[in-house]
Amino acid sequence: MSELVYSNISDISNIKIFGRLGKQRQPLPLLFNGSGIEVVVTGSDLWIDLETDSDFHEPWVAYEINGAFMGRQMLLPGKHRICLFRNMEPTTPKRVRFYRELQAMSEDDRCKVLVNGLEIDVNGCFMEVPAYEKKIEFIGDSITSGEGSYGAITDVDWLAMYMSASVNYATMTAKELQADYHLISQGGWGVFCGWDNDPRHNIPSIYEKVCGLATGPSNEKLGCQDPYDFKSWQPDVIVVNLGTNDISAFSQSPFLNPADGKTYKQHRNEDGSLNREDELKIENAVVNFLTMLRKNNPKAHIAWCYGMLYCDLNMTITEAMSKYREKSGDTNISFFQLPDTTPETYGAHMHPGRKSHEAAADALVLYLRKIMNW
């Protein structure tokens, strides 16, 4: 085995970091799915030094070499030294991306992935990582968390191993467009409420924090609850994929909120249509979220992309976008219908599988190229 040289992650200048960042750089927290690092190295060997923690939802990680997927694995709490490649031709540059597969976990305060450093053989070096000229932020729910992208269609357990960034329309889109990206998503959450009518489970409530989904003392030390510095990274496009859980709430039982003792429920009329008063709650939430997005991202095109798991809220969302457009005068927004998941393209837990994510990415790439002139 070649002699290896260790570098702290903060000492490596030739490195690309994906995902939102807080105040900490050493060790480097990977907060959301898709968050990771990319390096271009010579040498025969490359290892990564990590530290992870979790309670129930063990984090999964994945890595690629020269754009090709090489592996993914679960990591139990503790320190890990993982070989990313070994015995490769030493003088040939290798482009390596390592990233978190699992979404930020709102239900596991201990869940985290920290990158301490990298080891390359003594004759290797870190080379400049090619720049990304485009930037895309993806905001969503379990679909953007890649839930069901791994596993058989008969698998129905809600487990970390079925979620991913490696088989995900968002990262597929970013790669095809050669774009830098951020993913902000949480399974079961909506723009107004969660799938079970829980009003606390809405993405706008955590959007302005570094990683508002990650709570608890250790995550607070990482800066997860700090206000996010939007000036540090301004996207060209924001892709919002929310609404699937908001429509589910109309078919679920009332939710008793332990925080205020009140009961919450989205209602349907006797004929099955949406109660207009409750539908307006979603419309107002969309208007308010668009306002928040524009405040923090003044130049980004905002594309609301919806429909991978039915399209019941198409009219609700587009009506809300029209209201926002009329109220604000902001025309730098659009709605795009994503292809629905079919019986042949489902994955685990009745969520979109690989083929569905590929179809969505193909459609979204064409759409973004058109509207952004990319």
C-alpha positions as CSV (number, residue, x, y, z in Angstrom):
1,M,0.0,0.0,0.0
2,S,1.3,3.5,-0.9
3,E,2.4,5.9,1.8
4,L,-0.5,8.3,2.5
5,V,-0.6,12.0,3.4
6,Y,-3.4,13.4,5.4
7,S,-5.0,16.8,4.9
8,N,-7.7,18.4,7.1
9,I,-10.7,19.3,4.9
10,S,-10.3,23.0,5.7
11,D,-6.7,23.0,4.5
12,I,-7.6,21.7,1.0
13,S,-7.9,24.8,-1.3
14,N,-8.7,22.8,-4.4
15,I,-12.1,21.5,-3.4
16,K,-15.7,22.1,-4.4
17,I,-18.4,21.9,-1.6
18,F,-22.0,21.2,-2.5
19,G,-24.9,22.2,-0.2
20,R,-25.6,24.9,2.3
21,L,-22.9,25.9,4.8
22,G,-23.1,27.3,8.3
23,K,-20.3,28.7,10.4
24,Q,-18.3,25.4,10.7
25,R,-15.7,24.2,8.2
26,Q,-13.6,21.8,10.3
27,P,-15.0,19.2,10.4
28,L,-17.3,19.9,7.5
29,P,-21.0,19.1,8.1
30,L,-22.9,17.6,5.2
31,L,-26.4,18.8,6.2
32,F,-28.8,17.9,3.4
33,N,-29.0,15.1,0.9
34,G,-26.7,15.9,-2.0
35,S,-24.4,17.9,0.2
36,G,-20.8,16.8,-0.4
37,I,-17.4,17.5,-1.7
38,E,-15.7,17.1,-5.0
39,V,-11.9,16.9,-5.7
40,V,-9.7,16.2,-8.7
41,V,-6.6,14.3,-7.6
42,T,-3.7,12.4,-9.0
43,G,-2.1,9.5,-7.2
44,S,-3.1,5.9,-6.8
45,D,-5.1,6.0,-3.6
46,L,-7.7,8.2,-2.0
47,W,-9.3,7.8,1.5
48,I,-11.9,9.9,3.3
49,D,-12.0,10.4,7.1
50,L,-15.5,10.8,8.6
51,E,-17.4,11.0,11.8
52,T,-21.2,10.2,12.0
53,D,-23.9,10.0,14.6
54,S,-27.5,9.0,14.6
55,D,-30.2,7.6,16.8
56,F,-32.6,5.6,14.6
57,H,-32.0,6.9,11.1
58,E,-28.4,6.0,10.2
59,P,-27.0,8.3,7.5
60,W,-26.1,6.9,4.1
61,V,-23.4,8.2,1.9
62,A,-22.3,7.7,-1.8
63,Y,-19.4,8.4,-4.0
64,E,-18.6,8.7,-7.7
65,I,-15.5,8.7,-9.8
66,N,-15.3,10.5,-13.1
67,G,-19.0,10.9,-13.1
68,A,-19.7,7.2,-12.6
69,F,-21.5,5.9,-9.6
70,M,-19.3,3.6,-7.6
71,G,-21.0,2.9,-4.3
72,R,-23.2,3.8,-1.3
73,Q,-23.3,2.6,2.2
74,M,-24.9,3.0,5.6
75,L,-22.7,4.4,8.4
76,L,-23.3,3.6,12.1
77,P,-22.3,6.1,14.7
78,G,-18.6,6.6,15.1
79,K,-15.4,7.3,13.1
80,H,-14.9,5.9,9.6
81,R,-12.0,5.7,7.2
82,I,-13.4,4.8,3.8
83,C,-11.3,4.0,0.7
84,L,-12.7,5.9,-2.4
85,F,-10.2,4.3,-4.8
86,R,-7.0,2.3,-4.6
87,N,-4.3,1.2,-7.0
88,M,-5.4,3.5,-9.9
89,E,-3.0,4.8,-12.4
90,P,-1.1,7.5,-10.4
91,T,-0.5,10.2,-13.0
92,T,-4.1,10.3,-14.3
93,P,-6.4,12.9,-12.7
94,K,-9.5,11.4,-11.0
95,R,-12.6,13.5,-10.4
96,V,-14.2,12.2,-7.2
97,R,-17.5,13.3,-5.6
98,F,-18.6,12.2,-2.1
99,Y,-22.0,13.1,-0.8
100,R,-24.7,12.5,1.7
101,E,-27.6,10.4,0.5
102,L,-30.0,10.9,3.4
103,Q,-32.1,14.0,3.8
104,A,-31.7,16.2,6.9
105,M,-33.6,14.4,9.6
106,S,-36.2,16.4,11.5
107,E,-36.9,13.3,13.6
108,D,-33.4,12.4,14.7
109,D,-31.5,15.2,16.5
110,R,-28.3,13.2,16.5
111,C,-28.1,12.4,12.8
112,K,-25.1,14.0,11.1
113,V,-22.2,13.4,8.7
114,L,-18.9,15.3,9.4
115,V,-16.0,15.2,7.0
116,N,-12.7,15.5,8.8
117,G,-10.2,15.1,6.0
118,L,-8.7,13.2,3.0
119,E,-5.7,11.1,2.5
120,I,-3.9,10.7,-0.9
121,D,-0.7,8.9,-1.6
122,V,2.5,10.8,-1.2
123,N,3.0,11.3,-4.9
124,G,-0.5,12.6,-5.5
125,C,-1.9,16.1,-5.4
126,F,-5.1,18.0,-5.4
127,M,-5.8,19.7,-8.7
128,E,-8.2,22.5,-9.5
129,V,-11.8,21.5,-9.7
130,P,-13.6,22.8,-12.9
131,A,-15.9,25.7,-12.1
132,Y,-19.7,25.4,-12.3
133,E,-21.2,28.4,-14.1
134,K,-24.8,27.6,-13.2
135,K,-26.5,27.3,-9.8
136,I,-29.8,25.6,-9.0
137,E,-31.6,25.4,-5.7
138,F,-34.1,22.5,-5.3
139,I,-36.8,22.7,-2.6
140,G,-39.2,19.9,-2.0
141,D,-40.5,17.0,0.0
142,S,-39.9,13.2,0.0
143,I,-39.6,13.3,-3.8
144,T,-36.7,15.7,-3.6
145,S,-35.3,13.6,-0.8
146,G,-35.3,10.6,-3.2
147,E,-37.6,8.5,-1.0
148,G,-38.3,5.2,-2.7
149,S,-35.6,5.7,-5.3
150,Y,-33.9,2.5,-4.0
151,G,-35.7,-0.6,-3.0
152,A,-38.4,-2.9,-4.5
153,I,-41.9,-1.7,-5.2
154,T,-43.0,-4.1,-2.5
155,D,-40.8,-2.5,0.1
156,V,-43.0,-0.2,2.3
157,D,-40.8,0.5,5.4
158,W,-39.9,4.1,6.0
159,L,-36.2,3.8,6.3
160,A,-33.1,5.8,5.5
161,M,-31.8,3.3,3.0
162,Y,-34.6,4.0,0.5
163,M,-33.7,7.7,0.3
164,S,-31.0,9.1,-2.0
165,A,-29.3,11.9,-3.8
166,S,-27.7,9.5,-6.3
167,V,-31.1,8.5,-7.8
168,N,-32.8,11.8,-7.7
169,Y,-34.3,14.1,-10.4
170,A,-32.7,17.1,-8.7
171,T,-29.1,15.9,-8.8
172,M,-29.7,14.3,-12.3
173,T,-30.8,17.7,-13.6
174,A,-27.9,19.5,-12.0
175,K,-25.4,17.1,-13.5
176,E,-26.9,17.2,-17.0
177,L,-26.8,21.0,-16.9
178,Q,-23.3,21.0,-15.2
179,A,-24.7,23.1,-12.4
180,D,-23.8,23.6,-8.8
181,Y,-26.8,22.8,-6.6
182,H,-28.4,22.9,-3.2
183,L,-31.2,20.5,-2.0
184,I,-33.6,21.5,0.8
185,S,-36.2,18.9,1.4
186,Q,-38.1,16.9,3.9
187,G,-40.3,13.9,3.5
188,G,-43.9,14.4,4.6
189,W,-43.7,18.3,4.6
190,G,-45.6,20.7,2.5
191,V,-45.8,24.4,1.7
192,F,-48.7,24.9,4.2
193,C,-48.8,21.7,6.3
194,G,-47.6,18.1,6.4
195,W,-49.3,15.0,4.9
196,D,-51.0,14.4,8.3
197,N,-52.3,18.0,8.7
198,D,-49.4,18.9,11.1
199,P,-49.1,22.7,10.5
200,R,-45.6,22.8,11.9
201,H,-44.3,20.7,9.0
202,N,-44.0,23.3,6.3
203,I,-40.8,24.1,4.4
204,P,-41.1,27.9,4.5
205,S,-40.8,27.8,8.3
206,I,-37.2,26.4,8.1
207,Y,-36.0,27.9,4.8
208,E,-34.3,30.9,6.2
209,K,-32.1,28.9,8.6
210,V,-28.9,27.1,7.6
211,C,-30.6,23.7,8.2
212,G,-33.7,24.4,10.3
213,L,-34.7,20.7,10.0
214,A,-31.7,19.7,12.2
215,T,-32.4,20.4,15.8
216,G,-30.9,19.5,19.1
217,P,-27.8,20.8,21.0
218,S,-25.1,19.2,18.8
219,N,-26.8,20.5,15.6
220,E,-27.1,24.0,17.1
221,K,-23.3,23.9,17.7
222,L,-22.9,23.3,14.0
223,G,-24.9,26.4,13.3
224,C,-27.9,24.6,11.8
225,Q,-30.4,27.0,13.5
226,D,-28.5,30.1,12.5
227,P,-29.9,32.5,9.9
228,Y,-28.6,31.4,6.5
229,D,-26.3,33.8,4.6
230,F,-28.2,34.0,1.3
231,K,-25.5,36.4,-0.1
232,S,-23.0,33.6,0.1
233,W,-24.7,31.6,-2.7
234,Q,-27.3,33.0,-5.1
235,P,-29.0,30.5,-7.4
236,D,-29.8,31.2,-11.1
237,V,-32.9,29.0,-10.7
238,I,-35.0,27.9,-7.8
239,V,-37.0,24.7,-8.5
240,V,-39.8,24.3,-6.0
241,N,-41.5,20.9,-5.9
242,L,-44.1,21.2,-3.1
243,G,-47.8,20.4,-2.8
244,T,-47.9,16.6,-2.7
245,N,-48.2,16.5,1.0
246,D,-50.6,19.4,1.2
247,I,-53.1,17.6,-0.9
248,S,-52.7,14.4,1.1
249,A,-53.8,16.3,4.2
250,F,-57.3,16.6,2.8
251,S,-57.7,12.8,3.1
252,Q,-56.1,12.3,6.5
253,S,-57.5,12.4,10.1
254,P,-57.4,15.6,12.1
255,F,-54.1,16.4,13.8
256,L,-53.9,17.5,17.5
257,N,-51.0,19.8,17.8
258,P,-49.3,19.2,21.2
259,A,-47.6,22.6,20.9
260,D,-50.9,24.6,21.1
261,G,-53.5,22.0,22.0
262,K,-55.5,22.9,18.8
263,T,-56.8,20.4,16.2
264,Y,-56.0,21.0,12.5
265,K,-57.7,19.5,9.5
266,Q,-57.9,20.2,5.7
267,H,-61.5,19.4,4.6
268,R,-63.2,18.1,1.5
269,N,-66.8,19.0,0.6
270,E,-69.5,16.3,0.4
271,D,-68.8,15.9,-3.4
272,G,-65.1,15.3,-2.8
273,S,-64.0,18.8,-3.9
274,L,-61.6,20.8,-1.7
275,N,-63.1,23.1,0.9
276,R,-62.5,26.5,-0.5
277,E,-61.5,28.0,2.8
278,D,-58.9,25.3,3.3
279,E,-57.7,25.5,-0.2
280,L,-57.1,29.2,0.2
281,K,-54.7,28.4,3.1
282,I,-52.5,26.6,0.6
283,E,-52.8,29.4,-1.9
284,N,-51.8,32.0,0.7
285,A,-48.9,29.8,1.8
286,V,-47.7,29.6,-1.9
287,V,-47.9,33.4,-2.2
288,N,-46.0,34.0,1.0
289,F,-43.3,31.5,0.1
290,L,-42.8,33.1,-3.3
291,T,-42.5,36.4,-1.5
292,M,-39.9,34.9,0.9
293,L,-37.9,33.3,-2.0
294,R,-37.8,36.5,-3.9
295,K,-36.7,38.6,-0.9
296,N,-33.7,36.3,-0.4
297,N,-33.0,35.5,-4.1
298,P,-33.7,38.7,-6.0
299,K,-32.5,37.6,-9.4
300,A,-33.4,33.9,-9.5
301,H,-36.0,32.5,-11.8
302,I,-38.5,30.6,-9.6
303,A,-39.9,27.5,-11.3
304,W,-42.7,25.7,-9.4
305,C,-42.5,22.1,-10.7
306,Y,-45.1,19.7,-9.6
307,G,-46.8,16.5,-10.5
308,M,-44.6,13.4,-10.0
309,L,-47.2,12.0,-7.6
310,Y,-50.5,13.2,-9.2
311,C,-51.4,16.8,-10.0
312,D,-54.4,17.5,-7.8
313,L,-53.2,21.0,-6.8
314,N,-52.3,22.3,-10.3
315,M,-55.0,24.9,-10.3
316,T,-54.5,25.8,-6.7
317,I,-50.8,26.4,-7.2
318,T,-51.1,28.3,-10.5
319,E,-53.9,30.5,-9.1
320,A,-51.6,31.3,-6.2
321,M,-48.8,32.2,-8.6
322,S,-51.1,34.5,-10.5
323,K,-52.1,36.2,-7.3
324,Y,-48.4,36.7,-6.4
325,R,-47.6,37.9,-9.8
326,E,-50.4,40.5,-9.7
327,K,-49.6,41.6,-6.2
328,S,-45.8,41.9,-6.6
329,G,-45.4,42.6,-10.3
330,D,-42.8,39.8,-10.4
331,T,-42.9,38.0,-13.7
332,N,-39.7,36.0,-13.2
333,I,-41.6,32.9,-12.1
334,S,-43.2,29.9,-14.0
335,F,-45.1,26.7,-13.5
336,F,-43.9,23.4,-15.0
337,Q,-45.8,20.1,-15.0
338,L,-43.5,17.2,-14.2
339,P,-44.3,13.8,-15.7
340,D,-46.4,11.7,-13.3
341,T,-45.1,8.4,-11.9
342,T,-46.7,5.4,-13.6
343,P,-47.2,1.8,-12.4
344,E,-44.1,0.9,-14.3
345,T,-42.0,3.7,-12.7
346,Y,-42.8,3.4,-9.0
347,G,-40.1,2.6,-6.5
348,A,-40.3,1.6,-2.8
349,H,-42.9,3.0,-0.4
350,M,-45.2,4.0,-3.3
351,H,-42.8,6.8,-4.3
352,P,-41.1,7.6,-7.6
353,G,-38.5,5.0,-8.6
354,R,-35.4,5.5,-10.7
355,K,-37.3,5.6,-14.1
356,S,-39.6,8.2,-12.8
357,H,-36.7,10.4,-11.5
358,E,-35.0,10.0,-14.9
359,A,-38.1,11.0,-16.8
360,A,-38.6,14.1,-14.5
361,A,-35.0,15.1,-14.9
362,D,-35.1,14.7,-18.7
363,A,-38.2,16.9,-18.9
364,L,-36.9,19.5,-16.4
365,V,-33.5,19.8,-18.2
366,L,-35.3,20.6,-21.5
367,Y,-37.5,23.1,-19.7
368,L,-34.7,24.9,-17.9
369,R,-32.6,25.0,-21.1
370,K,-35.5,26.7,-22.8
371,I,-36.5,29.3,-20.2
372,M,-32.9,30.1,-19.1
373,N,-31.4,29.9,-22.6
374,W,-28.8,27.4,-21.3
